[in-house]
Amino acid sequence: MAQVAFVALLLLMGFTRACFAETGTVSVVFTKGGFIVDVGGGQGVLTFRGKKYPFTVSGMSLGLQIGASTSKFVGRALNLRRAGDLAGSYAVAGAGGAIAAGAGGVQLQNANGVILQLSGARVGAEVSAAVGGVTITMR
């Protein structure tokens, strides 16, 4: 009986933690370019609990790619308990491209359980099929 009560307590604690998770809004400008190895960086702002938290973004990918582009993304950061949960490494895998202008979207997750759902416009000339990662650092 004690084991059942312990398991029920653990489940309740996990459920309660999920209840306290909140959503923030994110805007990011990210510029990248390269040939085979693609590098980029940018900056953004998380709006969470009525406050703005600036951050920087850096990333690198390896694969079939050529060109350069600038993306302006907006979206949501899910599962936040505090603003610092946004920081960390996010894995990226996919294919895409832009010529002159285009639109795109991405969903990423870090080790803190934060999920970024971003979409926006991309300007430049780029074709890619690559695997890489993005790191967010709070400023």
Secondary structure, DSSP 8 states (H G I E B T S, - for coil): -HHHHHHHHHHHHHHHHHHH-EEEEEEEEEEEEEEEEEEEEEEEEEEETTEEEEEEEEEEEEEEEEEEEEEEEEEEEEEESSGGGG-EEEEEEEEEEEEEEEEEEEEEE-TT--EEEEEEEEEEEEEEEEEEEEEEEE-
